[in-house]
Amino acid sequence: MDADLKVRGILYNRIFAVNKIDTELLVDYEVWNKLTTELPADYQLPDMAALANIISVKE
C-alpha cells in the first residue's frame, strides 16, 4: 500500500460523538485504519463518561 495514501476523513466518523461532515478533509489511510481497527467497536471521542467526571469535579 502507498505510504502516502490519503482518503476522506468522513470514512472514520464513527469514532466521533459529533459528526462533522467535511468532504475536503483527507487523512492518512494507514494511520486511521490502524487506529480504528484497534479501538473497541463502541469507542467514541470525546469519551462522554470521562467528560462527565471532569465536569462534576469542577462544579
Jmol script that loads the backbone (N, CA, C; Angstrom):
load data "model"
ATOM      1  N   MET A   1       0.849  -1.182   0.000  1.00  0.00           N
ATOM      2  CA  MET A   1       0.000   0.000   0.000  1.00  0.00           C
ATOM      3  C   MET A   1       0.892   1.241   0.000  1.00  0.00           C
ATOM      4  N   ASP A   2       0.475   2.250  -0.727  1.00  0.00           N
ATOM      5  CA  ASP A   2       1.204   3.516  -0.810  1.00  0.00           C
ATOM      6  C   ASP A   2       1.246   4.173   0.566  1.00  0.00           C
ATOM      7  N   ALA A   3       2.428   4.468   1.073  1.00  0.00           N
ATOM      8  CA  ALA A   3       2.595   5.044   2.411  1.00  0.00           C
ATOM      9  C   ALA A   3       1.973   6.432   2.534  1.00  0.00           C
ATOM     10  N   ASP A   4       1.775   7.097   1.417  1.00  0.00           N
ATOM     11  CA  ASP A   4       1.221   8.447   1.451  1.00  0.00           C
ATOM     12  C   ASP A   4      -0.242   8.496   1.012  1.00  0.00           C
ATOM     13  N   LEU A   5      -0.916   7.371   1.014  1.00  0.00           N
ATOM     14  CA  LEU A   5      -2.299   7.323   0.556  1.00  0.00           C
ATOM     15  C   LEU A   5      -3.202   8.120   1.491  1.00  0.00           C
ATOM     16  N   LYS A   6      -3.940   9.039   0.916  1.00  0.00           N
ATOM     17  CA  LYS A   6      -4.885   9.864   1.681  1.00  0.00           C
ATOM     18  C   LYS A   6      -6.302   9.488   1.269  1.00  0.00           C
ATOM     19  N   VAL A   7      -7.195   9.421   2.242  1.00  0.00           N
ATOM     20  CA  VAL A   7      -8.607   9.131   1.991  1.00  0.00           C
ATOM     21  C   VAL A   7      -9.449  10.176   2.719  1.00  0.00           C
ATOM     22  N   ARG A   8     -10.704  10.259   2.377  1.00  0.00           N
ATOM     23  CA  ARG A   8     -11.598  11.227   3.016  1.00  0.00           C
ATOM     24  C   ARG A   8     -11.797  10.867   4.489  1.00  0.00           C
ATOM     25  N   GLY A   9     -11.636  11.867   5.332  1.00  0.00           N
ATOM     26  CA  GLY A   9     -11.780  11.671   6.771  1.00  0.00           C
ATOM     27  C   GLY A   9     -13.168  11.216   7.179  1.00  0.00           C
ATOM     28  N   ILE A  10     -14.158  11.500   6.379  1.00  0.00           N
ATOM     29  CA  ILE A  10     -15.538  11.130   6.683  1.00  0.00           C
ATOM     30  C   ILE A  10     -15.687   9.607   6.862  1.00  0.00           C
ATOM     31  N   LEU A  11     -14.765   8.839   6.312  1.00  0.00           N
ATOM     32  CA  LEU A  11     -14.813   7.383   6.455  1.00  0.00           C
ATOM     33  C   LEU A  11     -14.668   6.939   7.910  1.00  0.00           C
ATOM     34  N   TYR A  12     -14.136   7.813   8.747  1.00  0.00           N
ATOM     35  CA  TYR A  12     -13.858   7.450  10.132  1.00  0.00           C
ATOM     36  C   TYR A  12     -14.748   8.184  11.123  1.00  0.00           C
ATOM     37  N   ASN A  13     -15.847   8.742  10.658  1.00  0.00           N
ATOM     38  CA  ASN A  13     -16.760   9.483  11.528  1.00  0.00           C
ATOM     39  C   ASN A  13     -17.323   8.658  12.675  1.00  0.00           C
ATOM     40  N   ARG A  14     -17.345   7.345  12.559  1.00  0.00           N
ATOM     41  CA  ARG A  14     -17.959   6.503  13.590  1.00  0.00           C
ATOM     42  C   ARG A  14     -17.324   6.686  14.971  1.00  0.00           C
ATOM     43  N   ILE A  15     -16.081   7.125  15.029  1.00  0.00           N
ATOM     44  CA  ILE A  15     -15.451   7.258  16.338  1.00  0.00           C
ATOM     45  C   ILE A  15     -15.718   8.604  17.011  1.00  0.00           C
ATOM     46  N   PHE A  16     -16.400   9.495  16.333  1.00  0.00           N
ATOM     47  CA  PHE A  16     -16.672  10.807  16.905  1.00  0.00           C
ATOM     48  C   PHE A  16     -18.128  10.934  17.329  1.00  0.00           C
ATOM     49  N   ALA A  17     -18.349  11.395  18.556  1.00  0.00           N
ATOM     50  CA  ALA A  17     -19.707  11.550  19.080  1.00  0.00           C
ATOM     51  C   ALA A  17     -20.486  12.578  18.271  1.00  0.00           C
ATOM     52  N   VAL A  18     -19.804  13.599  17.816  1.00  0.00           N
ATOM     53  CA  VAL A  18     -20.423  14.624  16.979  1.00  0.00           C
ATOM     54  C   VAL A  18     -19.771  14.529  15.603  1.00  0.00           C
ATOM     55  N   ASN A  19     -20.568  14.168  14.622  1.00  0.00           N
ATOM     56  CA  ASN A  19     -20.035  14.003  13.272  1.00  0.00           C
ATOM     57  C   ASN A  19     -20.085  15.311  12.505  1.00  0.00           C
ATOM     58  N   LYS A  20     -18.922  15.772  12.125  1.00  0.00           N
ATOM     59  CA  LYS A  20     -18.824  16.963  11.281  1.00  0.00           C
ATOM     60  C   LYS A  20     -18.513  16.473   9.874  1.00  0.00           C
ATOM     61  N   ILE A  21     -19.313  16.890   8.952  1.00  0.00           N
ATOM     62  CA  ILE A  21     -19.103  16.444   7.585  1.00  0.00           C
ATOM     63  C   ILE A  21     -18.213  17.444   6.864  1.00  0.00           C
ATOM     64  N   ASP A  22     -17.011  16.993   6.577  1.00  0.00           N
ATOM     65  CA  ASP A  22     -16.051  17.800   5.834  1.00  0.00           C
ATOM     66  C   ASP A  22     -15.512  16.912   4.724  1.00  0.00           C
ATOM     67  N   THR A  23     -16.087  17.042   3.565  1.00  0.00           N
ATOM     68  CA  THR A  23     -15.705  16.170   2.459  1.00  0.00           C
ATOM     69  C   THR A  23     -14.335  16.504   1.882  1.00  0.00           C
ATOM     70  N   GLU A  24     -13.762  17.625   2.293  1.00  0.00           N
ATOM     71  CA  GLU A  24     -12.449  18.024   1.779  1.00  0.00           C
ATOM     72  C   GLU A  24     -11.299  17.510   2.649  1.00  0.00           C
ATOM     73  N   LEU A  25     -11.579  17.095   3.877  1.00  0.00           N
ATOM     74  CA  LEU A  25     -10.539  16.649   4.799  1.00  0.00           C
ATOM     75  C   LEU A  25      -9.986  15.300   4.362  1.00  0.00           C
ATOM     76  N   LEU A  26      -8.686  15.240   4.157  1.00  0.00           N
ATOM     77  CA  LEU A  26      -8.022  13.999   3.794  1.00  0.00           C
ATOM     78  C   LEU A  26      -7.129  13.557   4.944  1.00  0.00           C
ATOM     79  N   VAL A  27      -7.131  12.255   5.220  1.00  0.00           N
ATOM     80  CA  VAL A  27      -6.334  11.710   6.320  1.00  0.00           C
ATOM     81  C   VAL A  27      -5.481  10.557   5.808  1.00  0.00           C
ATOM     82  N   ASP A  28      -4.468  10.235   6.569  1.00  0.00           N
ATOM     83  CA  ASP A  28      -3.562   9.148   6.219  1.00  0.00           C
ATOM     84  C   ASP A  28      -4.278   7.800   6.408  1.00  0.00           C
ATOM     85  N   TYR A  29      -4.437   7.070   5.326  1.00  0.00           N
ATOM     86  CA  TYR A  29      -5.169   5.803   5.340  1.00  0.00           C
ATOM     87  C   TYR A  29      -4.580   4.808   6.336  1.00  0.00           C
ATOM     88  N   GLU A  30      -3.268   4.617   6.306  1.00  0.00           N
ATOM     89  CA  GLU A  30      -2.637   3.617   7.172  1.00  0.00           C
ATOM     90  C   GLU A  30      -2.835   3.946   8.652  1.00  0.00           C
ATOM     91  N   VAL A  31      -2.609   5.186   9.017  1.00  0.00           N
ATOM     92  CA  VAL A  31      -2.735   5.604  10.415  1.00  0.00           C
ATOM     93  C   VAL A  31      -4.164   5.425  10.904  1.00  0.00           C
ATOM     94  N   TRP A  32      -5.130   5.933  10.160  1.00  0.00           N
ATOM     95  CA  TRP A  32      -6.527   5.881  10.611  1.00  0.00           C
ATOM     96  C   TRP A  32      -7.100   4.474  10.561  1.00  0.00           C
ATOM     97  N   ASN A  33      -6.681   3.662   9.602  1.00  0.00           N
ATOM     98  CA  ASN A  33      -7.157   2.280   9.589  1.00  0.00           C
ATOM     99  C   ASN A  33      -6.612   1.516  10.786  1.00  0.00           C
ATOM    100  N   LYS A  34      -5.354   1.710  11.107  1.00  0.00           N
ATOM    101  CA  LYS A  34      -4.764   1.040  12.270  1.00  0.00           C
ATOM    102  C   LYS A  34      -5.474   1.493  13.545  1.00  0.00           C
ATOM    103  N   LEU A  35      -5.682   2.780  13.666  1.00  0.00           N
ATOM    104  CA  LEU A  35      -6.357   3.327  14.846  1.00  0.00           C
ATOM    105  C   LEU A  35      -7.748   2.729  15.014  1.00  0.00           C
ATOM    106  N   THR A  36      -8.548   2.754  13.968  1.00  0.00           N
ATOM    107  CA  THR A  36      -9.933   2.291  14.096  1.00  0.00           C
ATOM    108  C   THR A  36     -10.039   0.785  14.261  1.00  0.00           C
ATOM    109  N   THR A  37      -9.099   0.037  13.742  1.00  0.00           N
ATOM    110  CA  THR A  37      -9.169  -1.417  13.935  1.00  0.00           C
ATOM    111  C   THR A  37      -8.744  -1.819  15.345  1.00  0.00           C
ATOM    112  N   GLU A  38      -7.969  -0.982  16.008  1.00  0.00           N
ATOM    113  CA  GLU A  38      -7.522  -1.315  17.357  1.00  0.00           C
ATOM    114  C   GLU A  38      -8.415  -0.749  18.460  1.00  0.00           C
ATOM    115  N   LEU A  39      -9.344   0.116  18.106  1.00  0.00           N
ATOM    116  CA  LEU A  39     -10.278   0.665  19.092  1.00  0.00           C
ATOM    117  C   LEU A  39     -11.453  -0.285  19.289  1.00  0.00           C
ATOM    118  N   PRO A  40     -12.042  -0.302  20.494  1.00  0.00           N
ATOM    119  CA  PRO A  40     -13.259  -1.088  20.691  1.00  0.00           C
ATOM    120  C   PRO A  40     -14.349  -0.600  19.727  1.00  0.00           C
ATOM    121  N   ALA A  41     -15.233  -1.493  19.323  1.00  0.00           N
ATOM    122  CA  ALA A  41     -16.268  -1.169  18.332  1.00  0.00           C
ATOM    123  C   ALA A  41     -17.153  -0.006  18.766  1.00  0.00           C
ATOM    124  N   ASP A  42     -17.371   0.147  20.078  1.00  0.00           N
ATOM    125  CA  ASP A  42     -18.273   1.198  20.563  1.00  0.00           C
ATOM    126  C   ASP A  42     -17.540   2.454  21.041  1.00  0.00           C
ATOM    127  N   TYR A  43     -16.246   2.546  20.766  1.00  0.00           N
ATOM    128  CA  TYR A  43     -15.448   3.686  21.223  1.00  0.00           C
ATOM    129  C   TYR A  43     -15.847   4.959  20.490  1.00  0.00           C
ATOM    130  N   GLN A  44     -15.959   6.061  21.247  1.00  0.00           N
ATOM    131  CA  GLN A  44     -16.231   7.357  20.642  1.00  0.00           C
ATOM    132  C   GLN A  44     -15.447   8.456  21.349  1.00  0.00           C
ATOM    133  N   LEU A  45     -15.111   9.473  20.575  1.00  0.00           N
ATOM    134  CA  LEU A  45     -14.466  10.677  21.090  1.00  0.00           C
ATOM    135  C   LEU A  45     -15.452  11.825  21.036  1.00  0.00           C
ATOM    136  N   PRO A  46     -15.551  12.706  21.974  1.00  0.00           N
ATOM    137  CA  PRO A  46     -14.879  12.568  23.256  1.00  0.00           C
ATOM    138  C   PRO A  46     -15.531  11.476  24.081  1.00  0.00           C
ATOM    139  N   ASP A  47     -14.798  10.996  25.056  1.00  0.00           N
ATOM    140  CA  ASP A  47     -15.307   9.981  25.984  1.00  0.00           C
ATOM    141  C   ASP A  47     -16.253  10.700  26.944  1.00  0.00           C
ATOM    142  N   MET A  48     -17.554  10.534  26.722  1.00  0.00           N
ATOM    143  CA  MET A  48     -18.557  11.284  27.479  1.00  0.00           C
ATOM    144  C   MET A  48     -18.510  10.972  28.985  1.00  0.00           C
ATOM    145  N   ALA A  49     -18.229   9.725  29.344  1.00  0.00           N
ATOM    146  CA  ALA A  49     -18.140   9.370  30.763  1.00  0.00           C
ATOM    147  C   ALA A  49     -16.973  10.111  31.426  1.00  0.00           C
ATOM    148  N   ALA A  50     -15.855  10.169  30.744  1.00  0.00           N
ATOM    149  CA  ALA A  50     -14.697  10.886  31.281  1.00  0.00           C
ATOM    150  C   ALA A  50     -14.995  12.376  31.385  1.00  0.00           C
ATOM    151  N   LEU A  51     -15.657  12.927  30.389  1.00  0.00           N
ATOM    152  CA  LEU A  51     -16.020  14.348  30.434  1.00  0.00           C
ATOM    153  C   LEU A  51     -16.974  14.641  31.588  1.00  0.00           C
ATOM    154  N   ALA A  52     -17.925  13.759  31.809  1.00  0.00           N
ATOM    155  CA  ALA A  52     -18.877  13.945  32.902  1.00  0.00           C
ATOM    156  C   ALA A  52     -18.136  13.987  34.247  1.00  0.00           C
ATOM    157  N   ASN A  53     -17.142  13.129  34.414  1.00  0.00           N
ATOM    158  CA  ASN A  53     -16.337  13.118  35.651  1.00  0.00           C
ATOM    159  C   ASN A  53     -15.574  14.426  35.813  1.00  0.00           C
ATOM    160  N   ILE A  54     -15.010  14.923  34.758  1.00  0.00           N
ATOM    161  CA  ILE A  54     -14.241  16.169  34.809  1.00  0.00           C
ATOM    162  C   ILE A  54     -15.170  17.330  35.167  1.00  0.00           C
ATOM    163  N   ILE A  55     -16.326  17.378  34.536  1.00  0.00           N
ATOM    164  CA  ILE A  55     -17.279  18.462  34.805  1.00  0.00           C
ATOM    165  C   ILE A  55     -17.774  18.419  36.235  1.00  0.00           C
ATOM    166  N   SER A  56     -18.076  17.214  36.740  1.00  0.00           N
ATOM    167  CA  SER A  56     -18.586  17.112  38.116  1.00  0.00           C
ATOM    168  C   SER A  56     -17.516  17.503  39.137  1.00  0.00           C
ATOM    169  N   VAL A  57     -16.252  17.272  38.851  1.00  0.00           N
ATOM    170  CA  VAL A  57     -15.175  17.665  39.760  1.00  0.00           C
ATOM    171  C   VAL A  57     -15.041  19.172  39.795  1.00  0.00           C
ATOM    172  N   LYS A  58     -15.209  19.820  38.658  1.00  0.00           N
ATOM    173  CA  LYS A  58     -15.083  21.278  38.589  1.00  0.00           C
ATOM    174  C   LYS A  58     -16.227  21.986  39.309  1.00  0.00           C
ATOM    175  N   GLU A  59     -17.384  21.354  39.396  1.00  0.00           N
ATOM    176  CA  GLU A  59     -18.550  22.005  39.995  1.00  0.00           C
ATOM    177  C   GLU A  59     -18.489  21.908  41.456  1.00  0.00           C
TER     178      GLU A  59
END
end "model"
wireframe off; spacefill off
backbone 0.3
color backbone group
